[in-house]
Structures are given as structure tokens and as C-alpha cells.
Amino acid sequence: MSEFHVKSLLPASFQPNPFTIGRAVSDFSVGQPVELRKLEGTVYRGTLESLDFHQSAPGKYALTFSAEISAQVKPGDVIYSLPVDEGIDLRR
């Protein structure tokens, strides 16, 4: 399971969801199901929508997540990858 430790959010006028800036532990891929686990126990599921290859600082990456994650994520949160069969079906 991969982890993405959120450091900050960067809204972009050209896309609906902000760039989520942080540190990745292990690998992520576009379209991968992910899960945001809040400290109080609430869980949100969504997908990784894009990766930005421009690093704001060494070791920091910008990822864009689906609206289900983007609407709830805050600095300090951790987003986890999920196996494909545990993701949500966005085609419904």
C-alpha cells in the first residue's frame, strides 16, 4: 500500500480540483483507487486523476485526486492506495 502525506493544496483555475502537494511513499498511478483516512475515523474513497512532474521542492509532488477526495483533504492528511478491486466504480 502506498501513502501520500499531504503538505498543502494548490488551487488551479484551469481544473476543478486542486493540486495536492506532498510526499509519496511508494508508487502511485493515474486511475488508481485511493482512500483518504481522516484522524477522526471518517474514510473517503476516490481515484488519482493526474500527476504533475514539476517538483516544488525535492521530494514533493503534486497529485490531483477526484472530487470525493479533493473536497475533504487538508494538510496533514494521508491518502492511501487501494487494490483495484477495492476502489469505487465511478461509472455508476
One Martini backbone bead per residue (centre of mass of N, CA, C, O) as a GRO file, in nm:
protein
   92
    1MET     BB    1   0.096   0.037   0.024
    2SER     BB    2   0.047   0.360  -0.043
    3GLU     BB    3   0.162   0.699   0.039
    4PHE     BB    4   0.019   1.040   0.096
    5HIS     BB    5   0.159   1.332   0.228
    6VAL     BB    6   0.005   1.620   0.316
    7LYS     BB    7   0.102   1.973   0.286
    8SER     BB    8  -0.074   2.098   0.034
    9LEU     BB    9  -0.275   2.334  -0.155
   10LEU     BB   10  -0.340   2.400  -0.523
   11PRO     BB   11  -0.512   2.595  -0.693
   12ALA     BB   12  -0.671   2.578  -1.027
   13SER     BB   13  -0.827   2.740  -1.291
   14PHE     BB   14  -0.810   2.477  -1.510
   15GLN     BB   15  -0.933   2.309  -1.258
   16PRO     BB   16  -1.145   2.174  -1.015
   17ASN     BB   17  -0.899   2.044  -0.876
   18PRO     BB   18  -0.650   2.042  -0.672
   19PHE     BB   19  -0.341   2.044  -0.587
   20THR     BB   20  -0.156   1.792  -0.415
   21ILE     BB   21   0.088   1.839  -0.180
   22GLY     BB   22   0.368   1.599  -0.137
   23ARG     BB   23   0.457   1.275  -0.001
   24ALA     BB   24   0.576   0.979  -0.137
   25VAL     BB   25   0.511   0.628  -0.057
   26SER     BB   26   0.572   0.501  -0.322
   27ASP     BB   27   0.340   0.408  -0.566
   28PHE     BB   28   0.161   0.574  -0.833
   29SER     BB   29  -0.144   0.580  -1.042
   30VAL     BB   30  -0.341   0.655  -1.279
   31GLY     BB   31  -0.667   0.548  -1.162
   32GLN     BB   32  -0.623   0.491  -0.880
   33PRO     BB   33  -0.732   0.380  -0.596
   34VAL     BB   34  -0.835   0.572  -0.304
   35GLU     BB   35  -0.773   0.672   0.054
   36LEU     BB   36  -0.914   0.881   0.298
   37ARG     BB   37  -0.792   0.921   0.636
   38LYS     BB   38  -0.919   1.044   0.908
   39LEU     BB   39  -0.856   1.094   1.238
   40GLU     BB   40  -1.174   1.045   1.323
   41GLY     BB   41  -1.245   0.795   1.085
   42THR     BB   42  -1.300   0.901   0.821
   43VAL     BB   43  -1.387   0.782   0.486
   44TYR     BB   44  -1.250   0.832   0.153
   45ARG     BB   45  -1.326   0.765  -0.192
   46GLY     BB   46  -1.117   0.740  -0.494
   47THR     BB   47  -0.902   0.902  -0.738
   48LEU     BB   48  -0.633   0.928  -0.943
   49GLU     BB   49  -0.594   1.177  -1.201
   50SER     BB   50  -0.296   1.318  -1.150
   51LEU     BB   51   0.039   1.414  -1.251
   52ASP     BB   52   0.308   1.625  -1.150
   53PHE     BB   53   0.654   1.684  -1.249
   54HIS     BB   54   0.672   1.938  -1.081
   55GLN     BB   55   0.885   2.043  -0.834
   56SER     BB   56   0.881   2.248  -0.550
   57ALA     BB   57   1.050   2.018  -0.407
   58PRO     BB   58   1.228   1.795  -0.279
   59GLY     BB   59   1.000   1.521  -0.257
   60LYS     BB   60   0.773   1.682  -0.404
   61TYR     BB   61   0.429   1.644  -0.507
   62ALA     BB   62   0.167   1.665  -0.763
   63LEU     BB   63  -0.170   1.582  -0.710
   64THR     BB   64  -0.482   1.459  -0.848
   65PHE     BB   65  -0.805   1.426  -0.726
   66SER     BB   66  -1.099   1.348  -0.677
   67ALA     BB   67  -1.372   1.498  -0.541
   68GLU     BB   68  -1.399   1.309  -0.290
   69ILE     BB   69  -1.114   1.405  -0.190
   70SER     BB   70  -1.075   1.717  -0.245
   71ALA     BB   71  -1.314   1.812  -0.048
   72GLN     BB   72  -1.145   1.684   0.228
   73VAL     BB   73  -0.860   1.769   0.208
   74LYS     BB   74  -0.569   1.819   0.424
   75PRO     BB   75  -0.323   1.914   0.589
   76GLY     BB   76  -0.188   1.597   0.724
   77ASP     BB   77  -0.290   1.400   0.549
   78VAL     BB   78  -0.363   1.059   0.432
   79ILE     BB   79  -0.312   0.877   0.131
   80TYR     BB   80  -0.427   0.565   0.000
   81SER     BB   81  -0.388   0.291  -0.159
   82LEU     BB   82  -0.570   0.060  -0.370
   83PRO     BB   83  -0.696  -0.196  -0.480
   84VAL     BB   84  -0.884  -0.225  -0.753
   85ASP     BB   85  -1.119  -0.406  -0.605
   86GLU     BB   86  -1.159  -0.149  -0.375
   87GLY     BB   87  -1.284   0.049  -0.538
   88ILE     BB   88  -1.463   0.272  -0.715
   89ASP     BB   89  -1.748   0.310  -0.926
   90LEU     BB   90  -1.774   0.581  -1.160
   91ARG     BB   91  -1.995   0.459  -1.375
   92ARG     BB   92  -2.273   0.486  -1.204
   0.00000   0.00000   0.00000
